[in-house]
Amino acid sequence: MNSVQRAVRRPRNRRLAAVGIVVSGALLLAGCGSDDAKNTGRGSGDAPTAAWQNPAPGASNDADVTFAQSMIPHHQQAVAMARLADGRAADPQITSLAAAIEKAQGPEIRTMQSWLKAWGAPESSAHGMPGMDHGSKGMDGMPGMAGMMSAKDMTDLKAARGKDFDKKFARMMIGHHQGAVTMARDEQRNGRNATAKKLAGDVIEHQTAEIATMRTLLDRL
């Protein structure tokens, strides 16, 4: 190879090396971008990826929102009632039932809160505001959450001990569960979201079974 040929090859080799550096850098940046997308749960164009999933996918309507907004405080009161059994209940079956209610309804509360967040709806509704005295009807006769205990009911239950607590708890929780079953049936009739309707079905199944258990308990207490 003469000196002229070597002079021609050197610039071409430098150009090929420069192109290789640029391509390598582009691939490195692309890899970083892919990692970033995985970490944020979003891909290019801000499109959802598997890292972010709607907890209640599909269409929803006002009945679904009302169901979640109403059932959250309803469940919260049931959990508060169940926690009172510790140190007050005499019958081990009441204690066991109370623990099962708390274990089941606590996660359901968080699930419904995640729905409302995904739907862009507030957690509180008009009949779920703090300070309202819920009975079978809402304040001032407005439609409310069926089965909710009044402040006096809760005070009486808190003051009870032993067999007196067991009887009060069973009677109150039967009424409370019946209210939840009514709300769940309304959701199944009028709701649109499949996930919400599935949870409503679970509420009907499990709480109907617990009602039967508590009625049996009352017969022997």
CORCORBEL-V496670 format. One record per residue. OMEGA is omega as a letter, one per 30 degrees, with the letter a starting at -180 (NA if undefined). BURIAL is 1 if it has 24 or more other ideal C-beta (glycine too) atoms within 12 Angstrom, else 0. Layout:
BEGIN
omega=(OMEGA OMEGA)
burial=(BURIAL BURIAL)
END
This chain:
BEGIN
omega=(a a a a l a a a a l a l l l l l l l l l a l l l l l l l l l l l l l l a l a a a l l l a l l a l a a l a l a l a l a l l a l l l l l a a a a l l l l a l l l l l a a l a a l a a l a a l l l a l l l l l l a a a l l l l a l a l l l a l l a a a l l a l a a l a l l l a a l l l l a l l l l a a a l a l l l l l a l l l a a a l l a l l a a l a a a a a l l l l l l l l l l a l l l a l a a a a a a l a l l l l l l l a a a l l l l l l a l l l a a a a NA)
burial=(0 0 0 0 0 0 0 0 0 0 0 0 0 0 0 0 0 0 0 0 0 0 0 0 0 0 0 0 0 0 0 0 0 0 0 0 0 0 0 0 0 0 0 0 0 0 0 0 0 0 0 0 0 0 0 1 0 0 0 1 0 0 1 1 1 1 1 1 1 1 1 1 1 1 1 1 1 1 1 1 1 1 1 1 1 0 0 1 1 0 1 0 0 1 1 0 1 1 0 1 1 1 0 1 1 0 0 1 1 0 1 1 1 1 1 1 0 1 1 0 1 0 1 0 1 0 1 1 0 0 0 1 1 1 1 0 0 0 0 0 0 0 0 1 1 1 1 1 1 1 0 0 1 1 0 0 1 1 0 1 0 0 0 0 1 1 1 1 1 1 1 1 1 1 1 1 1 1 1 1 1 1 1 1 1 1 1 1 0 0 1 0 1 0 1 1 1 1 1 1 0 1 1 1 0 1 1 0 0 1 1 0 1 1 0 0 1 1 0 0 0)
END
